């Protein structure tokens, strides 16, 4: 069968990125420094990073058809990302994000549109041969369906010895009530700074202490906090921290969180400790912030 892969389930979209020297004022006409297309979406971006780190990986998500879809498929193939689990919807429009990248600060402002492309379902997921995977990561989206997918993996895991079980990770990035049920379904649970702040926490350590009761027994909860680095807590209750590793000049923060998640997953999947994985995640995300796009982070 060969080396088992890492599967990422979630969004792929088109990012139309305009690089400007300062954020434009409303109702003005601004000339861009540059503009480019880039394949985006959290799960898709994490696959790009995993592939560059040398991990065999696969993407599962929905795709429309047409010129943009062909561009996205070509990009996935370029990185040798397995696309056998992509679900095509010919009648739908392709999701896109218009991104304003401020060259001076490195900030990214995103306007996302997804009119009618559905997310993959538990029924779609039943066609996945789980024997090919050692780790499956879910970008929190249609959580009701994703819980069913995870439960299917959990049932499969019951048939395996401990060292062959599939590791389950979930990302809760958006402040949506329906996503919070995913706290209880991951061996590794990533939460965003936005979610932590939504719950009223002012730092990653505070958030981990306040939210750890939501995760299942034995799980790790991880929260990255931009320039403050990242923290994690596991079943022993000990806080694990890594400082941030910012580049000399912050150029582009789009996808930094996806990069961090992928690097942590890669490190843990290769037997590293949680502290080593956090550090590697922060280092890799820092390199990403110093370049446009993802090429060159390794």
Secondary structure, 3 states (H helix, E strand, C coil): CCCCEEEEECCCEEEEEEEECCCCCCCCCCCCCEEEEEEECHHHHHHHHHHHHCCCEEEECEECCCHHHHHHHHHHHHCCCECCCCEECCCCCCCEEEEEEECCCCCEEEEEECCCCCCCCHHHHCCCCHHHEEEEEEECCCHHHHHHHHHHHHHHHCCCCHHHCCEEEEEECCCCHHHHHHHHHCCEEEECHHHHHHCCCCCHHHHHHHHHHHCCCCCEEEEECHHHCEEEECCCCCEEEECCCCCCCCCCCCCHHHHHHHHHHHHHHCCCCHHHHHHHHHHHHHHHHCCCCCCCCC
